Amino acid sequence: MTARSATTDALFLEEVARARAMEPASRLLAGPRLFERACRVMADGVRHRHPELSDDQVLAHVSEQLARVRALDGR
């Protein structure tokens, strides 16, 4: 195991522990915030790879990525 993967694993386990310690209502409210954060990260990645795209084009790419994820998930 590399140092990077060990660090990633440790961060993930900390995040899981924090989520398990949350009250159910707080956990429910965290869902939309986490989804928004994931969408921002995806958009930032698209902008990094394609700086020439407009905001609408970036949004279209993110929507396509989400559609692919849903298809893989069987939804």
C-alpha positions as CSV (number, residue, x, y, z in Angstrom):
1,M,0.0,0.0,0.0
2,T,1.4,3.4,-0.9
3,A,1.5,6.3,1.5
4,R,-1.1,8.1,-0.6
5,S,-3.6,5.3,-0.6
6,A,-3.1,4.8,3.2
7,T,-3.8,8.5,3.7
8,T,-6.9,8.3,1.4
9,D,-8.1,5.3,3.3
10,A,-7.6,7.0,6.7
11,L,-9.5,10.1,5.5
12,F,-12.4,8.0,4.2
13,L,-12.6,6.1,7.5
14,E,-12.7,9.4,9.4
15,E,-15.5,10.7,7.1
16,V,-17.5,7.5,7.7
17,A,-17.0,7.8,11.5
18,R,-18.2,11.4,11.4
19,A,-21.3,10.4,9.3
20,R,-22.1,7.6,11.7
21,A,-21.9,10.0,14.7
22,M,-24.3,12.5,13.1
23,E,-28.0,12.7,14.2
24,P,-30.3,11.3,11.5
25,A,-31.8,14.8,10.7
26,S,-28.3,16.2,10.2
27,R,-27.3,13.3,8.0
28,L,-30.5,13.9,5.9
29,L,-29.6,17.6,5.5
30,A,-26.0,16.7,4.5
31,G,-27.1,14.7,1.4
32,P,-28.0,17.7,-0.7
33,R,-24.9,19.6,0.4
34,L,-22.7,16.6,-0.5
35,F,-24.4,16.3,-3.9
36,E,-23.9,20.1,-4.6
37,R,-20.2,19.7,-3.6
38,A,-19.8,16.7,-5.9
39,C,-21.3,18.7,-8.8
40,R,-19.0,21.6,-8.2
41,V,-16.0,19.3,-8.2
42,M,-17.2,17.7,-11.4
43,A,-17.7,21.1,-13.0
44,D,-14.2,22.2,-11.8
45,G,-12.8,19.1,-13.5
46,V,-14.6,19.8,-16.7
47,R,-13.4,23.4,-16.7
48,H,-9.8,22.2,-16.0
49,R,-9.9,19.9,-19.0
50,H,-11.9,22.2,-21.3
51,P,-11.2,25.9,-20.3
52,E,-12.7,27.0,-23.6
53,L,-16.3,25.9,-22.6
54,S,-18.9,28.3,-21.5
55,D,-20.8,27.9,-18.2
56,D,-23.7,26.3,-20.0
57,Q,-21.5,23.9,-21.8
58,V,-19.8,22.9,-18.5
59,L,-23.3,22.3,-17.0
60,A,-24.1,20.1,-20.0
61,H,-21.0,18.1,-19.5
62,V,-21.8,17.6,-15.8
63,S,-25.3,16.6,-16.7
64,E,-23.9,14.0,-19.2
65,Q,-21.6,12.7,-16.5
66,L,-24.5,12.3,-14.0
67,A,-26.6,10.5,-16.7
68,R,-23.7,8.1,-17.2
69,V,-23.5,7.4,-13.5
70,R,-27.2,6.9,-13.2
71,A,-27.0,4.4,-16.2
72,L,-24.2,2.5,-14.5
73,D,-26.2,2.5,-11.3
74,G,-29.2,1.1,-13.1
75,R,-31.6,4.0,-12.5
